[in-house]
Each structure stands twice: as C-alpha cells, then as structure tokens.
Amino acid sequence: MGRIARSFALFGASWRVLRSRKELAIFPVLAAVAGLLVAAVFLGSGYWISHTEIADHSRLTPGSYVLIGLFYLAAAFVTVFFNAALISQADVALRGDDPRVATGLAEAGRRWLPLLGWSVVTATVSLILREIEQRFGFIGLLVGRLAGAAWNLITYLVLPVMMIEDAGVRHGAKRSAELLKRTWGEQAAGRFGIGLVGFLLTLAGFAVFLGAGFLLGGTITIFVAIGISLVWGFLVSILCTTLAGIYQTALYRYAADGVVPEEFGKVDFEGAFAGR
C-alpha cells in the first residue's frame, strides 16, 4: 500500500470509529465554545483597560499585555484540556467500550495540573518560534517552520502518554520522543490524510455555497452563502479535530503496546512500521 493510499485508509479507519461513536465529536465543540469564552473574557478585558490609550495614542497599557499573555496561556490550556478528554474516550472506544463525555471531562480534570504544565510548554515554544520567524526574515521563517515541524513530531504522542499512562510533562515528552522512531512515518501519513480530506471538504463546501450565492445574486443571498460557508468550515474543523484525536490514540496503542485496534485492522498498519 502506497503512502497516499495508506493516508486515506487511515482516515477511513478513523471515520469508522467516529461514525459508531459520534459523541467523541462533542469534545471539539466544547473546546470551540470554551475558546470563544476565553477570548471574550481576556481580550474584551484587555480592550476595556486600554480603550482610552488606544484612542489617544494607538497603544496598549501594560495591563492589557498581561491579559493578552494570560489569554494565550488560557487558549492553549483549553486546546490541551479538551484534546486530552477526547483522547481518553477515544481509547475507550478503541477498546470496544462506550465513551462518555462526562467521563472524558472528569479524566482530563483529574489531570488538570500536568495538562496546565504542558500548556505552558506548548505556548512558550509557539511564542519563541513565532518570534524567530518575525525577527529574522526568510531565514527565521525557514528555521521556525523546520523547528516547529520537528517539535510536532517529537511531541505528537505526549497527550496519549499523559492520559493513558497517567504521566507528567517530563515523562510524557520523553516517552513521546522514544515512540517517535516507530511512528514518524505514520504520523506524517495520518496527518496528511486527515488534513488533505479536510482541505478538500472545506474547498468543496466553499465552492458550492459561495458559488451558488453569487450565481443567485442579491446581497442577502450572498451574506447567507457566506454564513453557510463559515458554518461548513467549522463543521469540517470539528470533524478533522475528532478524527485526529482518534488516530493519535490508535497510533499510540500500536507504538506502545503493539496492538492494532480492530477498526484499523483492514489498514496495512503493521506493515507501515516494519523495519523501523
């Protein structure tokens, strides 16, 4: 099975899990809602503190910078927390049991402190890489992107390790790096498959809805078409985030235990790791 074919096969296997366990998609929805609330609280407060300074001098006050920093950390924690909850229940589903949203939230809540620690790490690394990209032009952009890709590979299985092995930040990162030698190829394959399908679905939806809106004409029709396109993009994002969590968990189970989940049995999963 070629790399492209395997990528789509891995997407299909993840989709079969989600189709039979639709409640897993609730976690990304909750993450989106929580992210909006966090943005409203921190960014709204930051603007309220500095609105006079912005109007008079086009700059922020120190208090607003503090709130922006807190927003960045809170947003990272929201992403990590709900991804962790999703992974905990994806593992339940892959073992043949029934996942529960409340149980996933409870499992992530029980580990909130190490998850917060991982959020600090990821937020800090992201800020450093962004600063490198902005300060050093093309070279900085190249270095930042390469370093970011390497970081994503090394830390891809941190959350499954933290949730399934009940590990802390240090052990989670170390264990993820150890598993990298067995999973780097399929990390790329799975991400490529899910990312490509997500891109094609988004592009197709935008083309259909926006195309129909402009063909029918009328200001209201166009705005409705734009609104439907945005909703479609959000739904595709929820789908891809859920599938990524399922695949991430299945990949961890194979790398850590040598077990191929039943839903992935028709994929050349084991052959994909041969010789590594």
N, C-alpha and C positions, 0 to 999 in steps of 0.2 A: 504494500500500500504506500503510495507516494505521500510526500509531506502535505500537499494541498488536500488530497483526498482524506488523509487522516485528520486534518484540521476540521473538515466538515463533518466527519464521522464523530469526532469528539463533541462537536456542537450538537449533533443529533442525539448522542447519548445523554448529554446534559439536559436537552429539551425533554426527553422521555421522562427523566426524573421529575422535572418541573411540572410536566403535564399531569402526572399522577399525584403530585404534592404541591398543589397551587398555593397553599398557604405560605410557602417559602418566599413568594414574591411580596409578601406584606412587609418584610424587613426593609427592603429598599424604599418602599413607600413611606414607612415611618421615618427613615433616615432623611428623606426629602422634606417631610413636614418639620422634623426637628431642626434641619438645616435652615429652613426659612425662619423659624422662630429665633434661632441663634443670631441670624443676620439682622432680624428686626430689632432685637434687644441691643446688641453690641454696636452695630453700625448706626442704628437710629439714635442711640445714646451718644455716640461719638459725634454725630452731626449736630445734635441738640447742644452739646457742650461748646462746639466750635462755630455755630452758625453765624455769630456776630463777627468772629475773627475771619471767617471765610468771606463774608460780605465786604468787610472793610479792607482786609489785607491779603485775601486769597491764600490763606494758610491755616493749618490746623494747630490747635493748642496741644501741649504735652499730654493732657488728659485724654485727648482723642487718640493719640498714638498708642497710649496704654490700652485703650479699649479695642483698637484695631488689632493689637497683638493678642489680646485675650480672645477676640473673635477668631483669629487664625487658629489658636490652640483649641478653642471650643469646637470649631468646624472640623478639625482633624479628629477630635475625640468622637464626635457624632459619627463620622465615617467609620472609624475603627470599631466603635461600640456595636453598631448595627451590623457591620460585616462579620464581627465575631459572633453575634447572636445568630446570624444566618448560617455560618459555618457549623455552629454547634448542632443546629437542627438539620442541616444537610447531611451531617454524619449520621444522625438518627434515621433519616430517610434512606440513606445508602445501606444501612444495616437492616432495612426491612421493617422498621417500626414507624409509628405515626409521629411526625414532628408537630410541635405546638408552639405558637408564637409566644405565649406567656412563659413557657419553659425556656425558650431561647433568650428572652429578655432577662429572665432570672439568672441563667448561666452567665451571661455577659455581666450582669450586675454584680454577681458574686466575685467576678474578677476585675472589677472596675479600676482598682488601683494599678495593677500591671498594665491594663489597657490604656490608662491615662499616661503611664510612663512611656509606652510605645507611641502614643500620640505625640508626646513631647519630642521624641526622637525623630519621627517622620516629619513633623512640622519644621523642626530645626534643619534637618537635611534639605528639605524642599526650599527653605529660605536661603540657605547657603548656595545651593545650586542656582537658584534664580538670581542671586546677587552676582555670581560668577558670570552668568550669561549676559547680564546687563552691563557689567563693568568692563568686560574685556572683548567686546565686539564679536567678530566672527569666531575667533579662537575660543573665546569664552563660551559662545553658543555651542561649538563643537564639543568642547571639554564637558560642559554641563550636560549635554544630551547623552554623551557616552557614559559619563559617571552616573547619570540617572538611570540609564538602561541597566548598567551593572548592579546598581543598588536594588532595582526592582527584581532582578534575577535572584540575587542573594537573599532577599527578604521575602520572596514570594510565599513561602510556607510558614512564615512567622506566626500568623494568626491561627492556622490549624494546629500548630505545635502548642501555642499558648492555651488554646481552648481544649484540645483533646488530651494533651499531656499535662495540663494544669501547670504550665511552665511560666517563669517570669520572663522579663525582657531579655536579659543576658542569655539565658539558656535557649529561649526561643530563637534569637538571632543566630546563635552558634549552631543549633540543630538545623535550622533552615539552610545555613551555609553547607553543612555536612550533606544534606539531602540534595543539594544543587547538582552534584556530579551525576546523579541518577535521573534528574528531571529537567535539565536545562532545555533539552530538545523539545520535550512535550509541553513545557511552559510556553515556548515560542509557538508551537503548533496550536495549542488550545487557545491562547490569546489571539493568534492570528485568525482562527476560525470564528470565534465569537465576535471579535472586532470587525471582521470583514462582513459577516452577516448583518451585524448591527448597522454598519455603514450603508450597506445595500438597502436594508429595510427603511432606514431614515431617508435616503436619497429617493427611493421609490415613492414613499409617502409624500414627501415634499413635492415631487414632480407631479403626482396625481392631484393632490389637493390644491396646490398653488396654480397648477396648470388649468384646472377646472375653474378656479376662481377668476383668473384673468380671461379665460375664454368666455365665461358667462358675463363678465363685466359688472360694473357697478361698485361703488365704494364700499357699501355694506357687505356685498358678496366677497370682495377681496379681503376685507378685515376678518370675516368669518372663516375664509380659507386659511388665512394666516394663523388664526386661533386654533383651528383644527390641526394644522401642521405642527404647531408647538405642542399640542396635546399628544399627537402621534409621536413626536420626538421624545417626549417624556416617557411614554409607554415603552418605547424601544429601549430607552436607557434603563428602565426598571427591569425589563426582560434580560438585557445583557448583564447587568449587575448580578441578578439572581443566578443566571447560568454560570457566570464566572465564579461565584461562591461555591456552587455545586461542583464544578470542575476542579477547583482548587482543593476541595475536600477529598474528592476521589483520587486526585494525584498524590495528595499526602498519604492516603491509606495505602496506595501501592508502594510508594517510596519508603514508607516507614515499616509496613508490615508485609509487603509482598502480596497483598490481597487486591485482586481486581474486582471492584463492585459489580454485581450481577448486571446492572443496566449498561455497563461498559464492556460486557463480555463479547459482544459482536465486533468490537473495535480491535484492531491489531495493537492492543495496549501493551502487552508483554513484549511483543516483537519490537516495539518502539524503544524499549530500554535495553535491548540486547547489546552486549558488548561495551556497556558503559561502566 
